[in-house]
Every structure is written in C-alpha cells, then in structure tokens.
Amino acid sequence: MNQGLVHVYCGDGKGKTTAAIGLAVRAAGCGKQVLIVQFLKGQETGELQSLARIPEITVLRGKASSKFTFQMDERELQQTYDLNSKNLLTAVETAREGKCDLLILDEILGALSCDLIDSDLLRSLVEKKPEALELVLTGRNPPRWLLDHADYVTEMVKRKHPFDQGIPARKGIEL
C-alpha cells in the first residue's frame, strides 16, 4: 500500500518545524525524495546547514522582508504574498509530477492566517493530494477544513518557554 497521509503540526508550543524536519530526515534515510517549503522564514538556521548535506532533501524558502508581517507595509505584504504563492505553486507542481514523496509546508498556516498565500491553491492541494504523497503542514491555528482533511493532528502546547523570561532564541537550539 502506497497511501500518503496528511499531517498537521500546530499550536503555540515549540517543536512544529523540528517534528517536520525529523520526519524529512527519516524519509530521506529511506530513499524518499523530500521537498520542504518554508513560509515567512528568512533567517538562517542551523537545520538548513544539515539539510543541505542530504541529497534527497530540497528546501525552498524566502521572505520578502526581514520584518514581522505586522511591521510590513502594503508593498512588502504583496511581495511576500507573491513569493509565498510562487513557492506553493512550485511545491504543488512538484508533488503532482510525482517528484517528491514527502512535501512539508512549514509555517504555511501562518501565511494562510495572514492572507499571505493563495488559499485556494492550498486547499486544492490538500483536497486533491496525489494518493502517494505524504503532506505535512505546520503553524498555528489551522482552519476547520484542514483539520477535517488531516489524518494526523498534533498540537504542541506551550507550558513554559524561556522567551517568557526574556531569554532570546539561541543559535543551535531555537535557530
């Protein structure tokens, strides 16, 4: 049986991207082709260096501005929407052509909730996913339609976080 499933890693806790990348490494180790598309992320992170060494994993990312979305002006928001939608379209085409076994859309839920993604294209991907494709979506506040289509829903719940005590993100741990 070659049935791909839909995973949603959501919530306000740490670990959504980490869980998705762990799955990517596992899949690549079994010879599967993996495409990771990161939305609303532009900062260099430690995992990118490691993932670049794994030939079965391709990472697409981009952010039109180094600002948080709530700090962006209309031009920057439009540029971010355009870049996100372009990357999503590339992911959809790659999946539909059978060129990846695992597709991870990291922080897509944030882009969706800020209207910085083509929501119709995303919904079409989820609802008409190629049968063998394993699809992972991460972020906060997934919409009801996505939860209804998901096979896995894992919610990371923050109970305590160093940021609340003024400790910034640390290279190699949170970045």
VMD Tcl script that builds the backbone (N, CA, C; Angstrom):
set m [mol new atoms 525]
animate dup $m
set s [atomselect $m all]
$s set {name element resname resid chain x y z} {
  {N N MET 1 A 0.844 -1.188 0.000}
  {CA C MET 1 A 0.000 0.000 0.000}
  {C C MET 1 A 0.882 1.240 0.000}
  {N N ASN 2 A 0.630 2.158 -0.888}
  {CA C ASN 2 A 1.403 3.384 -1.001}
  {C C ASN 2 A 0.496 4.580 -0.786}
  {N N GLN 3 A -0.133 4.617 0.377}
  {CA C GLN 3 A -1.086 5.671 0.714}
  {C C GLN 3 A -0.403 6.759 1.522}
  {N N GLY 4 A -0.316 7.966 0.958}
  {CA C GLY 4 A 0.222 9.100 1.692}
  {C C GLY 4 A -0.859 9.727 2.547}
  {N N LEU 5 A -0.472 10.293 3.662}
  {CA C LEU 5 A -1.415 10.889 4.614}
  {C C LEU 5 A -1.108 12.375 4.811}
  {N N VAL 6 A -2.033 13.064 5.459}
  {CA C VAL 6 A -1.898 14.492 5.738}
  {C C VAL 6 A -1.638 14.676 7.232}
  {N N HIS 7 A -0.544 15.369 7.545}
  {CA C HIS 7 A -0.154 15.665 8.926}
  {C C HIS 7 A -0.313 17.157 9.177}
  {N N VAL 8 A -0.815 17.528 10.327}
  {CA C VAL 8 A -0.843 18.924 10.758}
  {C C VAL 8 A -0.143 18.989 12.109}
  {N N TYR 9 A 0.927 19.779 12.170}
  {CA C TYR 9 A 1.633 20.046 13.420}
  {C C TYR 9 A 1.324 21.502 13.754}
  {N N CYS 10 A 0.582 21.717 14.822}
  {CA C CYS 10 A 0.081 23.056 15.123}
  {C C CYS 10 A 0.253 23.375 16.601}
  {N N GLY 11 A -0.141 24.587 16.973}
  {CA C GLY 11 A -0.120 25.005 18.367}
  {C C GLY 11 A 0.879 26.110 18.629}
  {N N ASP 12 A 0.894 26.572 19.878}
  {CA C ASP 12 A 1.787 27.668 20.246}
  {C C ASP 12 A 3.066 27.181 20.897}
  {N N GLY 13 A 3.259 25.881 20.946}
  {CA C GLY 13 A 4.457 25.308 21.547}
  {C C GLY 13 A 5.588 25.132 20.554}
  {N N LYS 14 A 6.787 24.957 21.084}
  {CA C LYS 14 A 7.992 24.723 20.299}
  {C C LYS 14 A 7.955 23.300 19.756}
  {N N GLY 15 A 8.443 23.120 18.529}
  {CA C GLY 15 A 8.628 21.768 18.026}
  {C C GLY 15 A 7.921 21.415 16.736}
  {N N LYS 16 A 7.148 22.314 16.171}
  {CA C LYS 16 A 6.412 22.001 14.934}
  {C C LYS 16 A 7.371 21.776 13.768}
  {N N THR 17 A 8.263 22.727 13.556}
  {CA C THR 17 A 9.241 22.585 12.483}
  {C C THR 17 A 10.193 21.438 12.783}
  {N N THR 18 A 10.594 21.312 14.018}
  {CA C THR 18 A 11.510 20.243 14.407}
  {C C THR 18 A 10.908 18.872 14.119}
  {N N ALA 19 A 9.640 18.685 14.420}
  {CA C ALA 19 A 8.971 17.413 14.123}
  {C C ALA 19 A 8.930 17.160 12.624}
  {N N ALA 20 A 8.620 18.185 11.856}
  {CA C ALA 20 A 8.556 18.037 10.405}
  {C C ALA 20 A 9.926 17.694 9.828}
  {N N ILE 21 A 10.965 18.347 10.310}
  {CA C ILE 21 A 12.316 18.075 9.810}
  {C C ILE 21 A 12.776 16.684 10.233}
  {N N GLY 22 A 12.389 16.258 11.415}
  {CA C GLY 22 A 12.698 14.887 11.828}
  {C C GLY 22 A 12.088 13.872 10.878}
  {N N LEU 23 A 10.847 14.111 10.471}
  {CA C LEU 23 A 10.191 13.235 9.510}
  {C C LEU 23 A 10.910 13.287 8.162}
  {N N ALA 24 A 11.363 14.471 7.755}
  {CA C ALA 24 A 12.099 14.618 6.493}
  {C C ALA 24 A 13.377 13.793 6.503}
  {N N VAL 25 A 14.108 13.855 7.596}
  {CA C VAL 25 A 15.360 13.100 7.707}
  {C C VAL 25 A 15.076 11.596 7.681}
  {N N ARG 26 A 14.038 11.172 8.376}
  {CA C ARG 26 A 13.652 9.756 8.369}
  {C C ARG 26 A 13.308 9.308 6.951}
  {N N ALA 27 A 12.479 10.093 6.252}
  {CA C ALA 27 A 12.069 9.730 4.888}
  {C C ALA 27 A 13.278 9.684 3.948}
  {N N ALA 28 A 14.145 10.694 4.036}
  {CA C ALA 28 A 15.339 10.725 3.188}
  {C C ALA 28 A 16.234 9.516 3.465}
  {N N GLY 29 A 16.337 9.129 4.720}
  {CA C GLY 29 A 17.135 7.965 5.085}
  {C C GLY 29 A 16.600 6.675 4.492}
  {N N CYS 30 A 15.339 6.676 4.106}
  {CA C CYS 30 A 14.711 5.517 3.460}
  {C C CYS 30 A 14.636 5.700 1.946}
  {N N GLY 31 A 15.358 6.705 1.427}
  {CA C GLY 31 A 15.434 6.907 -0.008}
  {C C GLY 31 A 14.307 7.710 -0.620}
  {N N LYS 32 A 13.471 8.309 0.197}
  {CA C LYS 32 A 12.363 9.107 -0.322}
  {C C LYS 32 A 12.845 10.512 -0.674}
  {N N GLN 33 A 12.222 11.102 -1.699}
  {CA C GLN 33 A 12.514 12.471 -2.100}
  {C C GLN 33 A 11.637 13.415 -1.280}
  {N N VAL 34 A 12.262 14.423 -0.698}
  {CA C VAL 34 A 11.585 15.340 0.215}
  {C C VAL 34 A 11.716 16.774 -0.289}
  {N N LEU 35 A 10.608 17.492 -0.282}
  {CA C LEU 35 A 10.614 18.923 -0.564}
  {C C LEU 35 A 10.065 19.638 0.662}
  {N N ILE 36 A 10.864 20.563 1.192}
  {CA C ILE 36 A 10.451 21.401 2.313}
  {C C ILE 36 A 10.318 22.820 1.788}
  {N N VAL 37 A 9.138 23.410 1.994}
  {CA C VAL 37 A 8.939 24.811 1.625}
  {C C VAL 37 A 8.666 25.561 2.919}
  {N N GLN 38 A 9.515 26.534 3.216}
  {CA C GLN 38 A 9.352 27.320 4.435}
  {C C GLN 38 A 8.761 28.682 4.081}
  {N N PHE 39 A 7.664 29.008 4.741}
  {CA C PHE 39 A 6.959 30.267 4.534}
  {C C PHE 39 A 7.241 31.195 5.706}
  {N N LEU 40 A 7.325 32.488 5.418}
  {CA C LEU 40 A 7.512 33.525 6.441}
  {C C LEU 40 A 8.798 33.335 7.236}
  {N N LYS 41 A 9.768 32.641 6.653}
  {CA C LYS 41 A 11.048 32.438 7.324}
  {C C LYS 41 A 12.150 32.868 6.374}
  {N N GLY 42 A 13.035 33.732 6.859}
  {CA C GLY 42 A 14.140 34.182 6.043}
  {C C GLY 42 A 15.473 34.078 6.752}
  {N N GLN 43 A 15.433 33.944 8.063}
  {CA C GLN 43 A 16.645 33.896 8.863}
  {C C GLN 43 A 17.359 32.566 8.665}
  {N N GLU 44 A 18.676 32.617 8.632}
  {CA C GLU 44 A 19.456 31.383 8.549}
  {C C GLU 44 A 19.302 30.601 9.854}
  {N N THR 45 A 19.162 29.296 9.714}
  {CA C THR 45 A 19.011 28.435 10.890}
  {C C THR 45 A 19.954 27.247 10.771}
  {N N GLY 46 A 20.270 26.642 11.888}
  {CA C GLY 46 A 21.196 25.522 11.918}
  {C C GLY 46 A 20.752 24.330 11.089}
  {N N GLU 47 A 19.449 24.065 11.067}
  {CA C GLU 47 A 18.992 22.884 10.338}
  {C C GLU 47 A 19.223 23.010 8.837}
  {N N LEU 48 A 19.249 24.219 8.311}
  {CA C LEU 48 A 19.474 24.401 6.875}
  {C C LEU 48 A 20.839 23.875 6.458}
  {N N GLN 49 A 21.840 24.062 7.323}
  {CA C GLN 49 A 23.184 23.569 7.017}
  {C C GLN 49 A 23.195 22.044 6.954}
  {N N SER 50 A 22.508 21.411 7.867}
  {CA C SER 50 A 22.448 19.944 7.879}
  {C C SER 50 A 21.635 19.411 6.710}
  {N N LEU 51 A 20.487 20.024 6.443}
  {CA C LEU 51 A 19.623 19.555 5.362}
  {C C LEU 51 A 20.304 19.690 4.005}
  {N N ALA 52 A 21.155 20.698 3.832}
  {CA C ALA 52 A 21.859 20.902 2.566}
  {C C ALA 52 A 22.795 19.742 2.248}
  {N N ARG 53 A 23.158 18.957 3.247}
  {CA C ARG 53 A 24.061 17.821 3.053}
  {C C ARG 53 A 23.331 16.530 2.684}
  {N N ILE 54 A 22.009 16.588 2.658}
  {CA C ILE 54 A 21.218 15.389 2.367}
  {C C ILE 54 A 20.650 15.532 0.962}
  {N N PRO 55 A 21.155 14.764 0.000}
  {CA C PRO 55 A 20.743 14.971 -1.392}
  {C C PRO 55 A 19.265 14.702 -1.664}
  {N N GLU 56 A 18.591 13.914 -0.847}
  {CA C GLU 56 A 17.174 13.617 -1.059}
  {C C GLU 56 A 16.252 14.748 -0.595}
  {N N ILE 57 A 16.821 15.758 0.065}
  {CA C ILE 57 A 16.012 16.858 0.610}
  {C C ILE 57 A 16.312 18.152 -0.126}
  {N N THR 58 A 15.250 18.803 -0.598}
  {CA C THR 58 A 15.337 20.120 -1.220}
  {C C THR 58 A 14.553 21.094 -0.347}
  {N N VAL 59 A 15.126 22.267 -0.125}
  {CA C VAL 59 A 14.460 23.296 0.683}
  {C C VAL 59 A 14.251 24.539 -0.167}
  {N N LEU 60 A 13.003 25.006 -0.195}
  {CA C LEU 60 A 12.658 26.289 -0.798}
  {C C LEU 60 A 12.230 27.204 0.330}
  {N N ARG 61 A 12.679 28.414 0.289}
  {CA C ARG 61 A 12.257 29.351 1.318}
  {C C ARG 61 A 12.393 30.757 0.797}
  {N N GLY 62 A 11.908 31.649 1.546}
  {CA C GLY 62 A 12.052 33.027 1.166}
  {C C GLY 62 A 11.087 33.901 1.923}
  {N N LYS 63 A 11.517 35.109 2.082}
  {CA C LYS 63 A 10.703 36.099 2.762}
  {C C LYS 63 A 11.056 37.427 2.124}
  {N N ALA 64 A 10.069 38.179 1.748}
  {CA C ALA 64 A 10.302 39.425 1.026}
  {C C ALA 64 A 10.852 40.529 1.921}
  {N N SER 65 A 10.818 40.331 3.226}
  {CA C SER 65 A 11.262 41.354 4.159}
  {C C SER 65 A 11.772 40.669 5.416}
  {N N SER 66 A 12.695 41.309 6.111}
  {CA C SER 66 A 13.171 40.753 7.370}
  {C C SER 66 A 12.249 41.124 8.531}
  {N N LYS 67 A 11.203 41.895 8.234}
  {CA C LYS 67 A 10.265 42.338 9.263}
  {C C LYS 67 A 9.241 41.244 9.580}
  {N N PHE 68 A 8.627 41.348 10.739}
  {CA C PHE 68 A 7.457 40.538 11.048}
  {C C PHE 68 A 6.310 41.042 10.168}
  {N N THR 69 A 5.348 40.192 9.897}
  {CA C THR 69 A 4.264 40.584 8.995}
  {C C THR 69 A 3.523 41.820 9.489}
  {N N PHE 70 A 3.339 41.963 10.805}
  {CA C PHE 70 A 2.604 43.117 11.326}
  {C C PHE 70 A 3.385 44.424 11.180}
  {N N GLN 71 A 4.686 44.327 10.826}
  {CA C GLN 71 A 5.509 45.515 10.619}
  {C C GLN 71 A 5.623 45.892 9.143}
  {N N MET 72 A 5.147 45.020 8.243}
  {CA C MET 72 A 5.306 45.235 6.807}
  {C C MET 72 A 4.314 46.261 6.270}
  {N N ASP 73 A 4.765 47.017 5.261}
  {CA C ASP 73 A 3.849 47.911 4.565}
  {C C ASP 73 A 3.150 47.123 3.450}
  {N N GLU 74 A 2.243 47.780 2.738}
  {CA C GLU 74 A 1.451 47.094 1.705}
  {C C GLU 74 A 2.317 46.484 0.607}
  {N N ARG 75 A 3.356 47.176 0.200}
  {CA C ARG 75 A 4.248 46.674 -0.849}
  {C C ARG 75 A 4.957 45.406 -0.376}
  {N N GLU 76 A 5.455 45.423 0.844}
  {CA C GLU 76 A 6.154 44.247 1.381}
  {C C GLU 76 A 5.200 43.073 1.571}
  {N N LEU 77 A 3.978 43.364 1.989}
  {CA C LEU 77 A 2.979 42.300 2.129}
  {C C LEU 77 A 2.668 41.676 0.768}
  {N N GLN 78 A 2.528 42.500 -0.260}
  {CA C GLN 78 A 2.259 41.979 -1.611}
  {C C GLN 78 A 3.433 41.156 -2.115}
  {N N GLN 79 A 4.653 41.617 -1.893}
  {CA C GLN 79 A 5.842 40.872 -2.310}
  {C C GLN 79 A 5.906 39.520 -1.592}
  {N N THR 80 A 5.554 39.521 -0.317}
  {CA C THR 80 A 5.559 38.277 0.451}
  {C C THR 80 A 4.489 37.333 -0.072}
  {N N TYR 81 A 3.298 37.862 -0.352}
  {CA C TYR 81 A 2.228 37.038 -0.932}
  {C C TYR 81 A 2.692 36.420 -2.252}
  {N N ASP 82 A 3.281 37.232 -3.118}
  {CA C ASP 82 A 3.732 36.750 -4.423}
  {C C ASP 82 A 4.790 35.659 -4.276}
  {N N LEU 83 A 5.756 35.869 -3.409}
  {CA C LEU 83 A 6.820 34.880 -3.194}
  {C C LEU 83 A 6.255 33.594 -2.600}
  {N N ASN 84 A 5.392 33.726 -1.603}
  {CA C ASN 84 A 4.776 32.544 -0.989}
  {C C ASN 84 A 3.965 31.752 -2.008}
  {N N SER 85 A 3.180 32.450 -2.803}
  {CA C SER 85 A 2.324 31.773 -3.781}
  {C C SER 85 A 3.162 31.111 -4.866}
  {N N LYS 86 A 4.250 31.752 -5.268}
  {CA C LYS 86 A 5.165 31.147 -6.248}
  {C C LYS 86 A 5.760 29.856 -5.688}
  {N N ASN 87 A 6.227 29.907 -4.447}
  {CA C ASN 87 A 6.813 28.710 -3.833}
  {C C ASN 87 A 5.770 27.614 -3.642}
  {N N LEU 88 A 4.554 27.995 -3.279}
  {CA C LEU 88 A 3.495 26.996 -3.132}
  {C C LEU 88 A 3.172 26.364 -4.486}
  {N N LEU 89 A 3.103 27.169 -5.526}
  {CA C LEU 89 A 2.827 26.633 -6.860}
  {C C LEU 89 A 3.926 25.654 -7.285}
  {N N THR 90 A 5.176 25.988 -7.025}
  {CA C THR 90 A 6.291 25.074 -7.319}
  {C C THR 90 A 6.117 23.772 -6.558}
  {N N ALA 91 A 5.729 23.849 -5.301}
  {CA C ALA 91 A 5.520 22.650 -4.486}
  {C C ALA 91 A 4.384 21.803 -5.044}
  {N N VAL 92 A 3.281 22.445 -5.409}
  {CA C VAL 92 A 2.129 21.721 -5.955}
  {C C VAL 92 A 2.518 21.019 -7.250}
  {N N GLU 93 A 3.212 21.723 -8.131}
  {CA C GLU 93 A 3.636 21.122 -9.399}
  {C C GLU 93 A 4.586 19.953 -9.165}
  {N N THR 94 A 5.526 20.119 -8.250}
  {CA C THR 94 A 6.476 19.054 -7.924}
  {C C THR 94 A 5.739 17.823 -7.406}
  {N N ALA 95 A 4.776 18.033 -6.522}
  {CA C ALA 95 A 4.003 16.928 -5.965}
  {C C ALA 95 A 3.161 16.241 -7.036}
  {N N ARG 96 A 2.495 17.017 -7.852}
  {CA C ARG 96 A 1.618 16.439 -8.880}
  {C C ARG 96 A 2.400 15.713 -9.964}
  {N N GLU 97 A 3.655 16.115 -10.173}
  {CA C GLU 97 A 4.513 15.423 -11.144}
  {C C GLU 97 A 5.163 14.181 -10.542}
  {N N GLY 98 A 4.895 13.925 -9.263}
  {CA C GLY 98 A 5.458 12.755 -8.595}
  {C C GLY 98 A 6.941 12.873 -8.297}
  {N N LYS 99 A 7.450 14.104 -8.190}
  {CA C LYS 99 A 8.878 14.326 -7.969}
  {C C LYS 99 A 9.250 14.427 -6.495}
  {N N CYS 100 A 8.273 14.292 -5.614}
  {CA C CYS 100 A 8.598 14.207 -4.186}
  {C C CYS 100 A 7.627 13.231 -3.530}
  {N N ASP 101 A 8.144 12.558 -2.531}
  {CA C ASP 101 A 7.342 11.599 -1.772}
  {C C ASP 101 A 6.762 12.253 -0.524}
  {N N LEU 102 A 7.500 13.205 0.026}
  {CA C LEU 102 A 7.104 13.922 1.234}
  {C C LEU 102 A 7.206 15.412 0.942}
  {N N LEU 103 A 6.113 16.116 1.147}
  {CA C LEU 103 A 6.071 17.570 0.976}
  {C C LEU 103 A 5.752 18.192 2.319}
  {N N ILE 104 A 6.657 19.059 2.784}
  {CA C ILE 104 A 6.473 19.759 4.052}
  {C C ILE 104 A 6.267 21.238 3.754}
  {N N LEU 105 A 5.138 21.771 4.201}
  {CA C LEU 105 A 4.825 23.190 4.057}
  {C C LEU 105 A 4.939 23.812 5.447}
  {N N ASP 106 A 6.140 24.261 5.746}
  {CA C ASP 106 A 6.470 24.748 7.083}
  {C C ASP 106 A 6.007 26.186 7.258}
  {N N GLU 107 A 5.218 26.411 8.289}
  {CA C GLU 107 A 4.659 27.724 8.643}
  {C C GLU 107 A 3.650 28.207 7.606}
  {N N ILE 108 A 3.085 27.273 6.849}
  {CA C ILE 108 A 2.044 27.620 5.875}
  {C C ILE 108 A 0.798 28.145 6.578}
  {N N LEU 109 A 0.538 27.678 7.792}
  {CA C LEU 109 A -0.668 28.124 8.495}
  {C C LEU 109 A -0.560 29.591 8.900}
  {N N GLY 110 A 0.652 30.042 9.204}
  {CA C GLY 110 A 0.858 31.456 9.487}
  {C C GLY 110 A 0.616 32.305 8.246}
  {N N ALA 111 A 1.141 31.839 7.105}
  {CA C ALA 111 A 0.917 32.554 5.849}
  {C C ALA 111 A -0.566 32.574 5.498}
  {N N LEU 112 A -1.241 31.459 5.758}
  {CA C LEU 112 A -2.669 31.365 5.465}
  {C C LEU 112 A -3.475 32.324 6.340}
  {N N SER 113 A -3.194 32.351 7.626}
  {CA C SER 113 A -3.979 33.196 8.539}
  {C C SER 113 A -3.728 34.683 8.308}
  {N N CYS 114 A -2.586 35.034 7.703}
  {CA C CYS 114 A -2.286 36.436 7.396}
  {C C CYS 114 A -2.654 36.797 5.962}
  {N N ASP 115 A -3.334 35.882 5.252}
  {CA C ASP 115 A -3.687 36.096 3.842}
  {C C ASP 115 A -2.459 36.374 2.987}
  {N N LEU 116 A -1.380 35.651 3.261}
  {CA C LEU 116 A -0.142 35.825 2.509}
  {C C LEU 116 A 0.178 34.585 1.683}
  {N N ILE 117 A -0.877 33.897 1.249}
  {CA C ILE 117 A -0.741 32.697 0.427}
  {C C ILE 117 A -2.013 32.552 -0.399}
  {N N ASP 118 A -1.902 31.892 -1.528}
  {CA C ASP 118 A -3.074 31.592 -2.346}
  {C C ASP 118 A -3.845 30.473 -1.640}
  {N N SER 119 A -4.869 30.849 -0.887}
  {CA C SER 119 A -5.598 29.876 -0.067}
  {C C SER 119 A -6.341 28.846 -0.913}
  {N N ASP 120 A -6.812 29.238 -2.084}
  {CA C ASP 120 A -7.498 28.281 -2.958}
  {C C ASP 120 A -6.534 27.201 -3.457}
  {N N LEU 121 A -5.315 27.608 -3.790}
  {CA C LEU 121 A -4.308 26.648 -4.245}
  {C C LEU 121 A -3.953 25.672 -3.131}
  {N N LEU 122 A -3.811 26.188 -1.915}
  {CA C LEU 122 A -3.505 25.316 -0.780}
  {C C LEU 122 A -4.631 24.326 -0.541}
  {N N ARG 123 A -5.849 24.808 -0.521}
  {CA C ARG 123 A -6.993 23.924 -0.271}
  {C C ARG 123 A -7.111 22.863 -1.365}
  {N N SER 124 A -6.877 23.252 -2.599}
  {CA C SER 124 A -6.912 22.301 -3.701}
  {C C SER 124 A -5.849 21.219 -3.518}
  {N N LEU 125 A -4.656 21.606 -3.097}
  {CA C LEU 125 A -3.594 20.621 -2.852}
  {C C LEU 125 A -4.026 19.617 -1.797}
  {N N VAL 126 A -4.547 20.117 -0.689}
  {CA C VAL 126 A -4.945 19.229 0.408}
  {C C VAL 126 A -6.088 18.322 -0.017}
  {N N GLU 127 A -7.083 18.875 -0.667}
  {CA C GLU 127 A -8.276 18.100 -1.019}
  {C C GLU 127 A -8.062 17.167 -2.210}
  {N N LYS 128 A -7.094 17.485 -3.075}
  {CA C LYS 128 A -6.838 16.660 -4.266}
  {C C LYS 128 A -5.395 16.173 -4.282}
  {N N LYS 129 A -4.875 15.886 -3.123}
  {CA C LYS 129 A -3.497 15.444 -2.953}
  {C C LYS 129 A -3.240 14.165 -3.741}
  {N N PRO 130 A -2.089 14.081 -4.424}
  {CA C PRO 130 A -1.745 12.803 -5.046}
  {C C PRO 130 A -1.768 11.682 -3.994}
  {N N GLU 131 A -2.296 10.549 -4.371}
  {CA C GLU 131 A -2.553 9.477 -3.404}
  {C C GLU 131 A -1.321 9.072 -2.594}
  {N N ALA 132 A -0.167 8.988 -3.238}
  {CA C ALA 132 A 1.030 8.507 -2.543}
  {C C ALA 132 A 1.762 9.604 -1.771}
  {N N LEU 133 A 1.389 10.857 -1.963}
  {CA C LEU 133 A 2.101 11.971 -1.332}
  {C C LEU 133 A 1.834 12.032 0.163}
  {N N GLU 134 A 2.904 12.112 0.935}
  {CA C GLU 134 A 2.816 12.394 2.372}
  {C C GLU 134 A 2.937 13.906 2.495}
  {N N LEU 135 A 1.970 14.551 3.131}
  {CA C LEU 135 A 1.892 16.010 3.179}
  {C C LEU 135 A 1.872 16.481 4.624}
  {N N VAL 136 A 2.769 17.407 4.958}
  {CA C VAL 136 A 2.867 17.954 6.307}
  {C C VAL 136 A 2.679 19.461 6.239}
  {N N LEU 137 A 1.814 19.992 7.107}
  {CA C LEU 137 A 1.585 21.429 7.214}
  {C C LEU 137 A 1.827 21.832 8.660}
  {N N THR 138 A 2.588 22.928 8.862}
  {CA C THR 138 A 2.870 23.369 10.220}
  {C C THR 138 A 2.420 24.811 10.424}
  {N N GLY 139 A 2.240 25.162 11.689}
  {CA C GLY 139 A 1.896 26.533 12.060}
  {C C GLY 139 A 0.828 26.565 13.139}
  {N N ARG 140 A 0.336 27.744 13.383}
  {CA C ARG 140 A -0.693 27.936 14.415}
  {C C ARG 140 A -2.076 28.057 13.778}
  {N N ASN 141 A -3.067 27.720 14.555}
  {CA C ASN 141 A -4.476 27.956 14.214}
  {C C ASN 141 A -4.915 27.395 12.852}
  {N N PRO 142 A -4.842 26.091 12.680}
  {CA C PRO 142 A -5.308 25.523 11.410}
  {C C PRO 142 A -6.816 25.719 11.253}
  {N N PRO 143 A -7.266 25.984 10.028}
  {CA C PRO 143 A -8.705 26.144 9.808}
  {C C PRO 143 A -9.423 24.795 9.927}
  {N N ARG 144 A -10.701 24.842 10.192}
  {CA C ARG 144 A -11.523 23.635 10.379}
  {C C ARG 144 A -11.438 22.706 9.177}
  {N N TRP 145 A -11.491 23.259 7.943}
  {CA C TRP 145 A -11.461 22.397 6.752}
  {C C TRP 145 A -10.191 21.570 6.700}
  {N N LEU 146 A -9.062 22.142 7.157}
  {CA C LEU 146 A -7.798 21.406 7.155}
  {C C LEU 146 A -7.819 20.302 8.206}
  {N N LEU 147 A -8.301 20.629 9.388}
  {CA C LEU 147 A -8.397 19.603 10.433}
  {C C LEU 147 A -9.280 18.447 9.976}
  {N N ASP 148 A -10.342 18.749 9.252}
  {CA C ASP 148 A -11.236 17.708 8.744}
  {C C ASP 148 A -10.564 16.809 7.726}
  {N N HIS 149 A -9.604 17.349 6.960}
  {CA C HIS 149 A -8.916 16.558 5.940}
  {C C HIS 149 A -7.663 15.856 6.466}
  {N N ALA 150 A -7.198 16.241 7.628}
  {CA C ALA 150 A -5.951 15.690 8.159}
  {C C ALA 150 A -6.147 14.271 8.695}
  {N N ASP 151 A -5.084 13.483 8.542}
  {CA C ASP 151 A -5.050 12.147 9.135}
  {C C ASP 151 A -4.373 12.185 10.500}
  {N N TYR 152 A -3.389 13.063 10.643}
  {CA C TYR 152 A -2.703 13.294 11.914}
  {C C TYR 152 A -2.907 14.756 12.282}
  {N N VAL 153 A -3.231 15.034 13.510}
  {CA C VAL 153 A -3.197 16.405 14.026}
  {C C VAL 153 A -2.465 16.334 15.357}
  {N N THR 154 A -1.309 16.982 15.398}
  {CA C THR 154 A -0.505 17.018 16.615}
  {C C THR 154 A -0.402 18.468 17.049}
  {N N GLU 155 A -0.852 18.733 18.265}
  {CA C GLU 155 A -0.815 20.101 18.782}
  {C C GLU 155 A 0.294 20.222 19.816}
  {N N MET 156 A 1.228 21.137 19.565}
  {CA C MET 156 A 2.290 21.445 20.515}
  {C C MET 156 A 1.737 22.537 21.435}
  {N N VAL 157 A 1.745 22.272 22.717}
  {CA C VAL 157 A 1.199 23.219 23.688}
  {C C VAL 157 A 2.332 23.783 24.534}
  {N N LYS 158 A 2.432 25.096 24.562}
  {CA C LYS 158 A 3.458 25.757 25.377}
  {C C LYS 158 A 2.988 25.778 26.832}
  {N N ARG 159 A 3.768 25.211 27.704}
  {CA C ARG 159 A 3.509 25.298 29.145}
  {C C ARG 159 A 4.458 26.315 29.789}
  {N N LYS 160 A 5.656 26.370 29.226}
  {CA C LYS 160 A 6.675 27.278 29.732}
  {C C LYS 160 A 7.693 27.456 28.608}
  {N N HIS 161 A 8.221 28.671 28.463}
  {CA C HIS 161 A 9.190 28.929 27.399}
  {C C HIS 161 A 10.187 29.978 27.883}
  {N N PRO 162 A 11.472 29.809 27.612}
  {CA C PRO 162 A 12.477 30.773 28.065}
  {C C PRO 162 A 12.242 32.198 27.561}
  {N N PHE 163 A 11.625 32.342 26.401}
  {CA C PHE 163 A 11.346 33.669 25.855}
  {C C PHE 163 A 10.499 34.489 26.827}
  {N N ASP 164 A 9.622 33.802 27.559}
  {CA C ASP 164 A 8.772 34.489 28.544}
  {C C ASP 164 A 9.585 35.081 29.693}
  {N N GLN 165 A 10.795 34.560 29.901}
  {CA C GLN 165 A 11.683 35.095 30.933}
  {C C GLN 165 A 12.741 36.025 30.339}
  {N N GLY 166 A 12.555 36.412 29.070}
  {CA C GLY 166 A 13.473 37.344 28.415}
  {C C GLY 166 A 14.683 36.706 27.776}
  {N N ILE 167 A 14.714 35.386 27.681}
  {CA C ILE 167 A 15.836 34.692 27.050}
  {C C ILE 167 A 15.554 34.603 25.552}
  {N N PRO 168 A 16.390 35.237 24.729}
  {CA C PRO 168 A 16.137 35.216 23.276}
  {C C PRO 168 A 16.475 33.849 22.671}
  {N N ALA 169 A 16.036 33.660 21.426}
  {CA C ALA 169 A 16.335 32.428 20.699}
  {C C ALA 169 A 17.845 32.240 20.599}
  {N N ARG 170 A 18.290 31.000 20.807}
  {CA C ARG 170 A 19.720 30.695 20.833}
  {C C ARG 170 A 20.117 29.888 19.588}
  {N N LYS 171 A 21.238 30.270 18.996}
  {CA C LYS 171 A 21.754 29.586 17.817}
  {C C LYS 171 A 22.020 28.120 18.169}
  {N N GLY 172 A 21.550 27.236 17.324}
  {CA C GLY 172 A 21.770 25.802 17.528}
  {C C GLY 172 A 20.713 25.138 18.390}
  {N N ILE 173 A 19.844 25.926 19.019}
  {CA C ILE 173 A 18.775 25.364 19.833}
  {C C ILE 173 A 17.414 25.779 19.274}
  {N N GLU 174 A 17.136 27.068 19.238}
  {CA C GLU 174 A 15.895 27.548 18.640}
  {C C GLU 174 A 16.099 28.028 17.208}
  {N N LEU 175 A 17.324 28.296 16.819}
  {CA C LEU 175 A 17.651 28.779 15.458}
  {C C LEU 175 A 18.592 27.819 14.772}
}
mol reanalyze $m
mol bondsrecalc $m
mol representation Tube
mol addrep $m
